[in-house]
Amino acid sequence: HNKFNSKDRLAEWQSYEKDKVFVGAGFTEGLDLKGEKFQWQAICKIAWPGLGDPAIKKKADLDPKWYIWKTVQQTAQAIGRICRSETDEGVTYILDESFERLYSEARRLELWPNYITTLE
């Protein structure tokens, strides 16, 4: 998919009856993976805000806690794509090794959400 056809490709994938894998690169909004068909998802890359943007770099330098919080927020939202309610169940695999740094910093700063409890 690309930025022009991503919603159409997602709808096409969701209509398949057989198991197929959808790689949603850059899908930070509009992705709802609830239901029995979606039992797992993988996050390949943690969405750290881009420090190449001067505004983000300045804000991160002034408030490092903000930078971690924005990354936690994006990660929690991505994890939540598969579990949309208290009755939903699913597994999220995070493949990016930078997650360990994010999780450690977020816990140290008391920014990790209480509702994301099971980590292995």
Residue, then its C-alpha position, 0 to 999 in steps of 0.5 A: h500500500n501507499k499513502f493514497n490507497s492504504k485504506d482500500r488495501l486494508a479493506e481488501w485485506q480484511s475481506y479475505e477469508k484465508d489467512k494473509v499478512f498485512v504489513g501496515a507500514g506507517f499505519t498510525e491511524g484508522l487501523d482497527l484489528k478487533g475480533e476473532k480474525f485478528q489474534w496477533q499483530a507485530i510492531c516492527k519499529i517503535a515510532w520515535p518522534g523524528l528528531g530531524d524536525p527542529a521543533i521536535k528536537k527543541k521540545a525533546d531537548l527542553d523536556p526529555k520526559w515529553y519525548i518519552w511520553k509521545t513515544v509511549q503514547q504512539t506505542a500504546q495506541a499501536i498495541g491497542r489496535i488489537c484490543r479495543s475493549e476489555t473483552d478483546e484478547g490479542v498478542t502484540y509482538i514488538l520486534d524493535e530492540s529499542f523497545e527495551r530502552l523505551y520501556s525502561e525509561a517510561r517505567r523510570l519516569e512513571l509514564w508506562p500505562n497501567y493497563i499494559t501489564t503483561l510483557e515477556 
